[in-house]
Amino acid sequence: MKHYTYIPRCVCSRQIDIDLDGDVIEKVTFTGGCSGNTQGVAALVKGMTVDEAVRRIAGIRCGFKSTSCPDQLAKALTEALNA
């Protein structure tokens, strides 16, 4: 099991904590952000491979922002897998 902490940029959440078992997502926890949305995203990606989750959530935007909490999670997952 590998734990990774990511500091997102340009979104409301302040931190994303990730637990991976190989390339499978075991747990994601957001600190800050829209609680219902971040809990929902975290629950949906649990059990997915990093590649599948990134394929589904990378590039999602929040309003007029160029990124979102799901997009930042995709970046965090990619970094975590390669760390």
Secondary structure, 3 states (H helix, E strand, C coil): CEEEEECCCCCCEEEEEEEEECCEEEEEEEEECCHHHHHHHHHHHCCCEHHHHHHHHCCCCCCCCCCCHHHHHHHHHHHHHHC
